[in-house]
Amino acid sequence: MRFAFGIIIVGLGMVGLSSCQPNYAELPTFSPERKLLQVVVEVPAGSNHAQRYDTGKKDFVPVRRAGLDHVVEFLPCPGNQGFIPGTRLPSTSMPLQALILAETQPEGTVVEVLPIGLLTLDDNGVLEQVLIAVPARPSQQILPGITSWKALVKQFPSAKEAVGQWFQHQGRMGEIRLVGWKDEKAAEQQVRQAMK
């Protein structure tokens, strides 16, 4: 009897744990309370290990290339890379990607952000957009007073280069090229277009 009771407890514990796992893909695009854009962190700042949120598994899984976990052969990620829930790009059928310029946040962290720019990449002939953002909460901001693309490139011109280099190094040499940069208005427009 005691053994059977233990199995039930373990089974219930496992069910409880899996049901607590949030489904990040079902989060709203904007936070319900403050109506701010949300980003789910997939790759924490300072990491080189590419990963994505798998909606089927409801978990973060490594990006795989040629059967191996993909590790970006470059400097660590200059921000927290993730996705904007409730969005879908027609070119890739993936959610709109984002990079939050902030201190490292663990995978699965949902951050309210202010869009400041939009990067367009050509990945082997497929155009992809990446929203560049800063945290909406002043206590999370590492670039004080940066709320626009113009302010970023004026006060921190090398940030643009660092971000561009990070994305260019996510593929093999020459696979990914920068198409262009746009401001926060274009970023906000891209979010609206990508909303389901």
Backbone as a chain_set.jsonl record, in Angstrom:
{"seq": "MRFAFGIIIVGLGMVGLSSCQPNYAELPTFSPERKLLQVVVEVPAGSNHAQRYDTGKKDFVPVRRAGLDHVVEFLPCPGNQGFIPGTRLPSTSMPLQALILAETQPEGTVVEVLPIGLLTLDDNGVLEQVLIAVPARPSQQILPGITSWKALVKQFPSAKEAVGQWFQHQGRMGEIRLVGWKDEKAAEQQVRQAMK", "coords": {"N": [[0.812, -1.193, 0.0], [1.88, 1.269, 0.816], [3.878, 1.707, -1.116], [2.36, 1.996, -3.504], [0.953, 4.283, -2.848], [3.045, 6.113, -2.8], [3.722, 6.229, -5.527], [1.468, 7.435, -6.607], [1.634, 9.987, -5.435], [4.07, 10.922, -6.517], [3.336, 10.857, -9.224], [1.249, 12.732, -9.242], [2.708, 14.947, -8.477], [4.366, 15.3, -10.696], [2.482, 15.853, -12.685], [1.503, 18.232, -11.695], [3.791, 19.851, -11.919], [4.205, 19.962, -14.717], [1.876, 21.207, -15.561], [2.216, 23.714, -14.597], [3.975, 24.924, -16.261], [4.305, 27.671, -18.244], [2.575, 28.644, -21.26], [4.178, 30.28, -23.43], [3.702, 31.143, -26.007], [1.047, 31.764, -26.087], [0.759, 34.096, -24.708], [-0.327, 37.527, -24.428], [0.367, 40.102, -26.854], [0.725, 42.638, -25.847], [1.173, 43.812, -22.508], [-1.357, 43.13, -20.134], [-1.897, 44.851, -17.946], [-0.335, 47.291, -18.119], [-0.299, 47.828, -20.793], [1.958, 47.564, -22.426], [4.445, 46.589, -24.827], [5.473, 43.188, -24.989], [8.232, 40.95, -24.515], [9.493, 37.69, -24.789], [12.178, 36.17, -23.332], [14.579, 34.224, -24.955], [17.29, 33.691, -25.487], [19.574, 34.477, -23.193], [21.304, 37.554, -22.44], [24.792, 37.614, -23.003], [25.145, 34.975, -23.647], [26.068, 32.366, -25.965], [24.682, 30.33, -26.987], [22.337, 29.296, -29.147], [18.847, 29.219, -28.962], [15.347, 28.337, -29.067], [11.872, 28.907, -28.374], [9.821, 26.169, -28.138], [6.701, 25.548, -29.229], [5.172, 23.225, -29.214], [6.405, 21.515, -27.326], [6.38, 23.236, -25.245], [8.617, 24.448, -24.145], [12.043, 25.589, -23.876], [14.3, 25.013, -26.4], [17.398, 23.86, -27.83], [18.648, 25.418, -30.805], [19.233, 23.612, -33.693], [21.764, 22.662, -35.939], [22.91, 20.88, -38.642], [22.634, 18.584, -37.117], [23.76, 19.221, -34.675], [23.867, 21.136, -31.598], [23.437, 24.582, -32.01], [25.949, 26.891, -31.663], [26.8, 30.182, -31.482], [29.501, 31.425, -33.149], [31.067, 33.761, -32.108], [31.347, 36.861, -30.327], [29.615, 36.992, -27.128], [25.983, 37.225, -26.935], [24.748, 40.506, -27.294], [22.549, 41.443, -25.96], [19.311, 40.535, -24.668], [17.92, 38.047, -26.417], [14.879, 37.284, -28.027], [11.352, 36.616, -28.48], [8.319, 38.174, -29.696], [5.312, 37.638, -28.282], [2.226, 36.482, -29.755], [2.62, 37.326, -32.333], [3.397, 36.911, -35.851], [5.471, 36.311, -38.539], [5.033, 36.569, -42.01], [6.998, 35.708, -43.826], [8.571, 33.777, -42.565], [6.895, 32.4, -40.903], [7.313, 32.44, -38.222], [7.406, 33.858, -34.873], [7.788, 37.436, -34.447], [11.052, 38.443, -33.984], [13.113, 39.744, -31.313], [15.475, 41.951, -29.741], [16.563, 42.761, -26.648], [18.135, 45.42, -25.222], [19.734, 45.145, -22.49], [20.623, 44.161, -19.095], [21.474, 40.736, -18.413], [18.82, 38.398, -18.587], [17.024, 35.61, -17.357], [16.164, 32.74, -19.438], [12.817, 32.581, -20.585], [11.916, 34.724, -19.138], [9.613, 37.362, -19.088], [9.574, 40.438, -20.504], [8.602, 43.794, -20.319], [8.766, 46.153, -22.871], [10.185, 48.984, -24.693], [10.042, 49.733, -28.005], [12.828, 50.596, -30.032], [14.058, 50.447, -32.461], [14.44, 48.844, -35.717], [15.781, 46.09, -37.269], [16.609, 44.795, -40.404], [17.282, 41.75, -41.915], [18.912, 39.673, -44.332], [18.617, 36.433, -44.73], [19.956, 34.062, -46.353], [18.377, 34.741, -48.61], [15.865, 35.071, -47.474], [13.955, 37.515, -46.027], [14.196, 38.869, -42.831], [12.992, 40.359, -39.845], [14.108, 42.095, -36.963], [13.212, 43.322, -33.934], [14.509, 45.992, -32.105], [14.943, 46.793, -28.763], [14.426, 48.441, -25.566], [14.204, 47.947, -22.009], [11.039, 48.76, -20.534], [10.775, 49.471, -17.902], [12.397, 51.754, -15.854], [14.258, 50.893, -13.892], [15.403, 48.643, -14.999], [16.827, 49.493, -17.131], [19.848, 49.944, -18.931], [20.885, 51.763, -20.564], [20.548, 54.768, -20.059], [17.934, 57.085, -20.696], [17.573, 56.405, -23.348], [15.277, 56.163, -25.728], [14.685, 56.127, -28.327], [15.644, 55.443, -31.766], [17.317, 57.338, -32.907], [18.435, 58.557, -30.628], [19.877, 56.378, -29.59], [21.868, 55.807, -31.604], [23.185, 58.198, -31.579], [24.172, 58.58, -28.927], [25.338, 56.092, -28.325], [26.975, 54.983, -30.574], [28.456, 52.69, -31.282], [26.915, 50.583, -30.448], [25.088, 49.917, -32.41], [26.757, 48.713, -34.328], [27.712, 46.502, -32.833], [25.355, 45.016, -32.377], [24.573, 44.473, -35.032], [26.766, 42.91, -35.904], [26.509, 40.691, -34.21], [24.14, 39.436, -35.174], [24.892, 38.906, -37.831], [26.798, 36.952, -37.46], [25.365, 34.722, -36.772], [24.958, 32.849, -38.667], [26.721, 30.908, -41.187], [29.733, 32.308, -42.603], [28.917, 35.013, -44.592], [26.323, 34.136, -45.034], [24.247, 35.5, -43.731], [23.187, 38.745, -44.122], [23.185, 42.27, -43.438], [20.405, 44.25, -44.161], [19.185, 46.675, -43.576], [18.475, 49.422, -41.29], [15.878, 50.734, -39.245], [13.764, 53.184, -37.619], [12.067, 53.651, -34.38], [9.357, 54.048, -35.008], [8.948, 52.559, -37.35], [9.476, 50.077, -36.23], [7.323, 49.769, -34.43], [5.237, 49.729, -36.286], [5.865, 47.364, -37.647], [5.359, 45.495, -35.629], [2.548, 45.757, -35.365], [1.778, 44.86, -37.927], [2.614, 42.229, -37.775], [1.041, 41.072, -35.865], [-1.234, 38.521, -34.949]], "CA": [[0.0, 0.0, 0.0], [2.726, 2.447, 0.913], [4.53, 1.871, -2.413], [1.366, 2.515, -4.445], [0.667, 5.658, -2.455], [4.186, 6.909, -3.255], [3.619, 6.42, -6.97], [0.415, 8.438, -6.847], [2.177, 11.29, -5.056], [5.037, 11.308, -7.546], [2.576, 11.136, -10.436], [0.564, 14.015, -9.086], [3.722, 16.002, -8.478], [4.807, 15.515, -12.065], [1.399, 16.529, -13.391], [1.485, 19.607, -11.199], [4.912, 20.601, -12.483], [4.041, 20.235, -16.138], [0.778, 22.134, -15.783], [2.675, 25.047, -14.198], [4.807, 25.457, -17.333], [3.485, 28.597, -19.035], [2.63, 28.567, -22.712], [4.593, 31.631, -23.797], [3.135, 31.497, -27.31], [-0.313, 32.256, -25.887], [0.754, 35.379, -24.013], [-0.724, 38.634, -25.297], [1.452, 40.921, -27.388], [0.885, 43.76, -24.925], [0.839, 43.446, -21.133], [-2.73, 43.538, -19.822], [-1.971, 45.943, -16.966], [0.26, 48.576, -18.535], [-0.431, 47.949, -22.255], [3.29, 47.697, -23.01], [4.889, 45.462, -25.638], [6.161, 42.162, -24.215], [9.183, 40.068, -25.185], [9.872, 36.499, -24.032], [13.615, 35.938, -23.515], [14.991, 32.876, -25.349], [18.75, 33.63, -25.339], [19.981, 35.535, -22.269], [22.496, 38.347, -22.765], [26.025, 36.979, -22.568], [25.187, 33.571, -24.068], [26.323, 32.083, -27.38], [23.913, 29.139, -27.313], [21.074, 29.638, -29.789], [17.706, 28.381, -28.612], [14.03, 28.847, -29.413], [10.751, 28.347, -27.628], [9.095, 25.17, -28.903], [5.309, 25.62, -28.788], [4.675, 21.879, -28.976], [6.973, 21.021, -26.067], [6.231, 24.302, -24.24], [9.915, 24.521, -23.486], [13.107, 26.202, -24.657], [15.127, 23.942, -26.949], [18.511, 24.371, -28.634], [18.569, 25.443, -32.261], [20.159, 22.586, -34.164], [22.257, 22.764, -37.316], [23.692, 19.695, -39.01], [22.544, 17.613, -36.036], [24.433, 19.685, -33.459], [23.378, 22.381, -31.01], [24.083, 25.732, -32.656], [26.636, 27.852, -30.803], [27.236, 31.29, -32.322], [30.957, 31.573, -33.035], [31.329, 35.192, -32.046], [31.201, 37.36, -28.963], [28.293, 36.666, -26.584], [24.833, 38.04, -27.326], [24.835, 41.823, -26.661], [21.283, 41.743, -25.288], [18.477, 39.357, -24.458], [17.224, 37.772, -27.665], [13.646, 36.551, -27.784], [10.274, 36.81, -29.44], [7.14, 38.929, -29.268], [4.176, 36.719, -28.367], [1.062, 36.952, -30.504], [3.013, 37.841, -33.649], [3.809, 35.9, -36.812], [5.972, 36.898, -39.777], [4.645, 35.734, -43.146], [8.161, 35.157, -44.536], [9.135, 32.624, -41.857], [5.826, 31.869, -40.04], [7.828, 32.464, -36.852], [7.089, 35.132, -34.231], [8.729, 38.539, -34.634], [12.179, 38.364, -33.058], [13.471, 40.996, -30.651], [16.694, 41.99, -28.932], [16.413, 43.753, -25.579], [19.429, 45.922, -24.757], [19.599, 45.177, -21.034], [21.381, 43.128, -18.396], [20.984, 39.383, -18.692], [17.577, 37.913, -17.991], [16.927, 34.169, -17.619], [15.204, 32.308, -20.454], [11.451, 32.529, -20.078], [11.526, 35.991, -18.523], [8.791, 38.216, -19.939], [10.003, 41.807, -20.231], [7.888, 44.886, -20.987], [9.805, 46.898, -23.582], [9.915, 50.107, -25.586], [10.77, 49.536, -29.26], [13.626, 51.764, -30.443], [14.572, 50.289, -33.816], [14.117, 47.629, -36.447], [16.865, 45.597, -38.111], [16.19, 43.844, -41.429], [18.359, 40.855, -42.316], [18.698, 38.753, -45.442], [19.166, 35.14, -44.332], [19.879, 33.18, -47.524], [17.272, 35.136, -49.465], [14.644, 35.289, -46.705], [14.047, 38.734, -45.224], [13.763, 38.73, -41.445], [13.061, 41.587, -39.064], [14.389, 41.956, -35.529], [12.896, 44.544, -33.2], [15.501, 46.362, -31.097], [14.148, 47.396, -27.69], [14.98, 48.644, -24.227], [13.155, 47.688, -21.018], [10.166, 49.896, -20.214], [11.005, 49.849, -16.494], [13.673, 52.454, -15.704], [15.194, 50.137, -13.053], [16.029, 47.606, -15.816], [17.52, 50.118, -18.253], [21.286, 50.147, -18.808], [21.181, 52.877, -21.464], [19.624, 55.791, -19.558], [17.429, 58.1, -21.609], [17.459, 55.92, -24.73], [13.907, 55.763, -26.056], [14.515, 56.238, -29.779], [16.776, 55.011, -32.579], [18.2, 58.488, -33.053], [19.178, 58.715, -29.369], [20.835, 55.277, -29.455], [23.033, 55.945, -32.489], [23.912, 59.417, -31.207], [24.88, 58.402, -27.655], [26.059, 54.824, -28.296], [27.064, 54.565, -31.983], [29.025, 51.347, -31.443], [25.882, 49.582, -30.15], [24.542, 49.493, -33.71], [27.738, 47.794, -34.91], [27.743, 45.27, -32.04], [24.122, 44.28, -32.643], [24.66, 43.979, -36.407], [27.753, 41.83, -35.96], [25.951, 39.515, -33.54], [23.205, 38.755, -36.062], [25.607, 38.407, -38.999], [27.558, 35.767, -37.082], [24.496, 33.597, -36.412], [25.053, 31.864, -39.748], [28.075, 30.784, -41.714], [30.245, 33.528, -43.212], [28.239, 35.475, -45.79], [24.946, 33.641, -45.106], [23.323, 36.509, -43.233], [23.699, 40.102, -44.325], [22.322, 43.353, -42.977], [19.729, 44.977, -45.227], [19.017, 48.057, -43.142], [17.988, 49.786, -39.96], [14.801, 51.734, -39.229], [13.53, 53.754, -36.29], [11.035, 53.085, -33.507], [8.048, 54.073, -35.675], [8.929, 51.38, -38.223], [9.406, 48.91, -35.349], [5.94, 49.67, -33.957], [4.441, 49.344, -37.445], [6.143, 45.951, -37.897], [4.635, 44.733, -34.61], [1.133, 45.755, -35.742], [1.628, 44.002, -39.106], [2.896, 40.829, -37.427], [0.075, 40.553, -34.894], [-2.135, 37.51, -35.528]], "C": [[0.854, 1.256, 0.0], [3.396, 2.731, -0.428], [3.571, 2.473, -3.427], [1.053, 3.969, -4.125], [1.792, 6.587, -2.916], [4.137, 7.197, -4.749], [2.579, 7.483, -7.293], [0.944, 9.834, -6.528], [3.159, 11.788, -6.115], [4.306, 11.678, -8.826], [1.866, 12.463, -10.354], [1.551, 15.168, -9.103], [4.184, 16.324, -9.888], [3.745, 16.232, -12.879], [1.358, 17.991, -12.978], [2.596, 20.444, -11.8], [4.686, 20.938, -13.945], [2.906, 21.207, -16.394], [1.154, 23.562, -15.37], [3.516, 25.71, -15.285], [3.966, 26.391, -18.191], [3.627, 28.335, -20.53], [2.904, 29.987, -23.207], [3.991, 32.083, -25.12], [1.733, 32.066, -27.177], [-0.383, 33.554, -25.094], [0.265, 36.468, -24.958], [0.505, 39.43, -25.751], [1.765, 42.082, -26.443], [0.449, 43.333, -23.533], [-0.556, 43.961, -20.789], [-2.814, 44.764, -18.907], [-1.53, 47.287, -17.543], [0.204, 48.81, -20.043], [0.899, 48.221, -22.937], [3.647, 46.431, -23.776], [5.683, 44.495, -24.762], [7.106, 41.354, -25.101], [9.49, 38.912, -24.241], [11.342, 36.213, -24.347], [13.867, 34.461, -23.84], [16.492, 32.686, -25.126], [19.159, 34.776, -24.41], [21.215, 36.292, -22.774], [23.718, 37.628, -22.204], [26.147, 35.52, -22.96], [25.507, 33.472, -25.554], [25.494, 30.891, -27.857], [22.537, 29.532, -27.85], [19.989, 28.675, -29.339], [16.415, 29.101, -28.946], [12.996, 28.213, -28.496], [9.99, 27.414, -28.553], [7.662, 25.126, -28.385], [4.723, 24.244, -28.504], [5.134, 21.326, -27.638], [6.746, 21.993, -24.912], [7.499, 24.428, -23.413], [10.92, 25.181, -24.426], [14.061, 25.098, -25.092], [16.262, 24.55, -27.767], [18.157, 24.402, -30.117], [19.609, 24.453, -32.743], [20.498, 22.83, -35.62], [23.17, 21.577, -37.557], [23.749, 18.698, -37.855], [23.195, 18.014, -34.731], [23.762, 20.937, -32.914], [24.158, 23.536, -31.613], [24.653, 26.678, -31.595], [27.182, 28.936, -31.728], [28.719, 31.521, -32.085], [31.327, 33.039, -33.172], [31.271, 35.594, -30.588], [29.807, 37.014, -28.439], [27.218, 37.665, -27.02], [24.846, 39.374, -26.571], [23.562, 42.273, -25.956], [20.55, 40.443, -25.052], [17.648, 39.142, -25.713], [15.982, 36.949, -27.364], [12.612, 36.816, -28.852], [9.127, 37.587, -28.82], [5.939, 38.005, -29.408], [3.019, 37.339, -29.153], [1.393, 37.559, -31.848], [3.443, 36.684, -34.537], [4.257, 36.618, -38.071], [5.606, 35.998, -40.948], [5.831, 35.069, -43.842], [8.708, 33.888, -43.884], [8.093, 31.85, -41.05], [6.299, 31.697, -38.594], [7.394, 33.786, -36.21], [8.165, 36.178, -34.538], [9.802, 38.445, -33.554], [12.491, 39.739, -32.482], [14.793, 40.826, -29.918], [16.519, 43.122, -27.935], [17.801, 44.151, -25.107], [19.313, 46.159, -23.253], [20.514, 44.13, -20.425], [20.717, 41.782, -18.619], [19.725, 39.053, -17.892], [17.486, 36.425, -18.298], [15.937, 33.862, -18.742], [13.831, 32.195, -19.815], [11.001, 33.797, -19.375], [10.709, 36.794, -19.539], [9.088, 39.655, -19.537], [9.122, 42.784, -21.004], [8.939, 45.805, -21.599], [9.244, 48.112, -24.325], [10.706, 49.855, -26.859], [11.573, 50.79, -29.604], [14.155, 51.632, -31.859], [14.164, 48.968, -34.421], [15.275, 47.303, -37.379], [16.274, 44.624, -39.118], [17.419, 43.077, -41.891], [17.937, 40.056, -43.54], [19.412, 37.458, -45.057], [18.948, 34.171, -45.489], [18.652, 33.464, -48.373], [15.947, 35.34, -48.765], [14.837, 36.528, -45.846], [13.454, 38.484, -43.844], [13.921, 40.063, -40.744], [13.331, 41.236, -37.604], [14.118, 43.313, -34.893], [13.989, 44.78, -32.162], [14.748, 47.156, -30.027], [14.982, 47.637, -26.44], [13.858, 48.336, -23.23], [12.334, 48.949, -20.745], [10.408, 50.385, -18.782], [12.374, 50.525, -16.367], [14.7, 51.676, -14.879], [15.92, 49.043, -13.831], [16.874, 48.188, -16.95], [19.004, 50.297, -17.954], [21.775, 51.279, -19.713], [20.229, 54.021, -21.105], [19.23, 56.803, -20.64], [17.276, 57.654, -23.045], [16.042, 55.411, -24.953], [13.638, 55.871, -27.554], [15.784, 55.763, -30.48], [17.8, 56.136, -32.695], [19.055, 58.688, -31.791], [20.227, 57.621, -29.205], [22.065, 55.509, -30.318], [23.826, 57.221, -32.201], [24.763, 59.184, -29.955], [25.749, 57.145, -27.618], [26.215, 54.295, -29.723], [27.62, 53.157, -32.174], [28.014, 50.249, -31.124], [25.286, 49.039, -31.444], [25.47, 48.457, -34.353], [27.749, 46.455, -34.168], [26.515, 44.399, -32.316], [24.161, 43.678, -34.052], [25.614, 42.807, -36.535], [27.216, 40.547, -35.326], [25.04, 38.737, -34.502], [23.897, 38.215, -37.315], [26.371, 37.123, -38.693], [26.678, 34.585, -36.68], [24.457, 32.533, -37.497], [26.504, 31.699, -40.148], [28.456, 32.078, -42.417], [29.51, 33.836, -44.52], [26.797, 35.018, -45.927], [23.931, 34.715, -44.74], [23.941, 37.885, -43.465], [22.672, 41.118, -43.851], [21.729, 44.067, -44.182], [19.56, 46.435, -44.835], [18.453, 48.19, -41.74], [16.871, 50.812, -40.122], [14.548, 52.138, -37.781], [12.381, 53.075, -35.541], [9.642, 53.092, -34.144], [7.903, 52.868, -36.608], [8.825, 50.103, -37.391], [7.975, 48.705, -34.86], [5.014, 49.228, -35.087], [4.636, 47.851, -37.749], [5.417, 45.073, -36.89], [3.165, 44.642, -34.997], [0.881, 44.828, -36.934], [1.781, 42.52, -38.758], [1.908, 40.235, -36.433], [-0.916, 39.63, -35.593], [-3.541, 38.058, -35.663]], "O": [[0.576, 2.201, -0.738], [3.475, 3.889, -0.838], [3.954, 3.392, -4.151], [0.905, 4.792, -5.029], [1.538, 7.704, -3.366], [4.476, 8.298, -5.182], [2.797, 8.331, -8.158], [0.711, 10.768, -7.295], [3.084, 12.936, -6.553], [4.615, 12.694, -9.448], [1.884, 13.239, -11.309], [1.279, 16.229, -9.666], [4.371, 17.49, -10.234], [4.06, 17.118, -13.674], [1.199, 18.878, -13.816], [2.386, 21.604, -12.153], [4.942, 22.063, -14.373], [2.964, 21.969, -17.36], [0.476, 24.514, -15.756], [3.747, 26.918, -15.242], [3.0, 25.944, -18.809], [4.665, 27.867, -20.999], [1.985, 30.787, -23.38], [3.79, 33.279, -25.332], [1.274, 32.782, -28.067], [-1.475, 34.06, -24.835], [0.427, 36.345, -26.172], [1.546, 39.418, -25.094], [2.924, 42.457, -26.264], [-0.518, 42.588, -23.38], [-0.899, 45.097, -21.115], [-3.691, 45.611, -19.074], [-2.252, 48.282, -17.467], [0.613, 49.868, -20.522], [0.977, 48.995, -23.891], [3.208, 45.336, -23.423], [6.462, 44.913, -23.906], [6.825, 41.106, -26.274], [9.72, 39.116, -23.049], [11.703, 36.033, -25.51], [13.435, 33.568, -23.111], [16.92, 31.643, -24.633], [19.094, 35.938, -24.812], [22.063, 35.719, -23.458], [23.693, 37.104, -21.09], [27.15, 34.882, -22.642], [25.239, 34.404, -26.312], [25.6, 30.49, -29.016], [21.686, 30.032, -27.114], [20.188, 27.461, -29.335], [16.391, 30.324, -29.09], [13.209, 27.143, -27.925], [9.562, 27.82, -29.634], [7.422, 24.721, -27.248], [3.861, 24.111, -27.635], [4.344, 20.737, -26.901], [6.899, 21.63, -23.746], [7.473, 24.503, -22.184], [10.671, 25.313, -25.624], [14.568, 24.341, -24.265], [16.109, 25.631, -28.336], [17.455, 23.523, -30.618], [20.741, 24.45, -32.259], [19.632, 23.163, -36.429], [24.082, 21.305, -36.777], [24.771, 18.047, -37.634], [23.189, 17.24, -33.773], [23.163, 21.708, -33.664], [25.384, 23.484, -31.718], [23.926, 27.192, -30.746], [27.939, 28.642, -32.653], [29.144, 31.781, -30.96], [31.828, 33.487, -34.204], [31.158, 34.739, -29.71], [28.901, 36.767, -29.236], [27.515, 38.792, -27.416], [24.943, 39.384, -25.344], [23.512, 43.376, -25.413], [21.118, 39.365, -25.223], [16.778, 39.951, -26.037], [16.02, 36.028, -26.548], [12.938, 37.189, -29.979], [8.979, 37.652, -27.6], [5.578, 37.624, -30.521], [2.864, 38.559, -29.202], [0.556, 38.232, -32.45], [3.806, 35.613, -34.05], [3.521, 37.44, -38.617], [5.841, 34.791, -40.894], [5.686, 33.977, -44.392], [9.247, 33.02, -44.571], [8.381, 30.757, -40.562], [5.741, 30.898, -37.841], [7.052, 34.732, -36.919], [9.307, 35.837, -34.849], [9.498, 38.376, -32.363], [12.174, 40.766, -33.083], [15.178, 39.723, -29.531], [16.348, 44.282, -28.311], [18.563, 43.305, -24.641], [18.864, 47.213, -22.802], [21.106, 43.315, -21.133], [19.541, 41.706, -18.972], [19.592, 39.38, -16.713], [17.838, 36.011, -19.403], [14.993, 34.618, -18.973], [13.693, 31.773, -18.667], [9.823, 33.933, -19.046], [11.079, 36.887, -20.709], [8.886, 40.047, -18.388], [8.918, 42.622, -22.207], [9.894, 46.193, -20.926], [8.042, 48.248, -24.549], [11.933, 49.769, -26.805], [11.071, 51.908, -29.485], [14.655, 52.609, -32.416], [13.621, 48.091, -33.748], [15.696, 48.139, -38.178], [15.521, 43.725, -38.743], [18.453, 43.661, -42.214], [16.752, 39.799, -43.752], [20.641, 37.388, -45.056], [17.897, 33.539, -45.595], [17.964, 32.541, -48.807], [14.979, 35.749, -49.407], [15.762, 36.595, -45.036], [12.351, 37.954, -43.714], [14.864, 40.809, -41.009], [12.852, 40.228, -37.085], [14.718, 44.321, -35.267], [14.353, 43.865, -31.422], [14.003, 48.083, -30.346], [16.083, 47.109, -26.285], [12.682, 48.454, -23.574], [12.866, 50.059, -20.727], [10.261, 51.572, -18.492], [13.393, 49.937, -16.73], [15.898, 51.786, -15.138], [16.954, 48.556, -13.375], [17.562, 47.447, -17.651], [19.38, 50.741, -16.87], [22.93, 51.698, -19.634], [19.217, 54.218, -21.777], [20.071, 57.303, -21.387], [16.881, 58.456, -23.892], [15.656, 54.363, -24.435], [12.499, 55.723, -27.998], [16.854, 55.689, -29.876], [19.005, 55.905, -32.591], [20.254, 58.955, -31.883], [21.335, 57.886, -28.739], [23.19, 55.421, -29.825], [25.005, 57.311, -32.542], [25.938, 59.549, -29.926], [26.785, 57.131, -26.954], [25.641, 53.257, -30.052], [27.273, 52.495, -33.152], [28.231, 49.095, -31.491], [25.013, 47.844, -31.558], [25.004, 47.438, -34.864], [27.791, 45.397, -34.795], [26.633, 43.183, -32.47], [23.82, 42.51, -34.24], [25.305, 41.82, -37.202], [27.439, 39.452, -35.841], [25.162, 37.518, -34.624], [23.514, 37.155, -37.81], [26.569, 36.294, -39.582], [27.2, 33.544, -36.283], [23.969, 31.428, -37.262], [27.402, 32.273, -39.533], [27.582, 32.862, -42.787], [29.488, 33.015, -45.438], [26.102, 35.461, -46.841], [22.878, 34.824, -45.368], [25.072, 38.151, -43.056], [21.466, 40.869, -43.859], [22.447, 44.443, -45.109], [19.764, 47.331, -45.654], [18.025, 47.224, -41.108], [16.912, 51.652, -41.021], [15.054, 51.516, -36.847], [11.811, 52.083, -35.994], [8.829, 52.219, -33.841], [6.848, 52.234, -36.645], [8.16, 49.151, -37.799], [7.471, 47.582, -34.876], [4.102, 48.432, -34.862], [3.674, 47.155, -38.072], [4.909, 44.012, -37.254], [2.589, 43.555, -34.96], [-0.11, 44.097, -36.955], [1.15, 41.663, -39.377], [1.928, 39.03, -36.182], [-1.381, 39.924, -36.695], [-4.436, 37.353, -36.13]]}, "num_chains": 1, "name": "protein.A"}
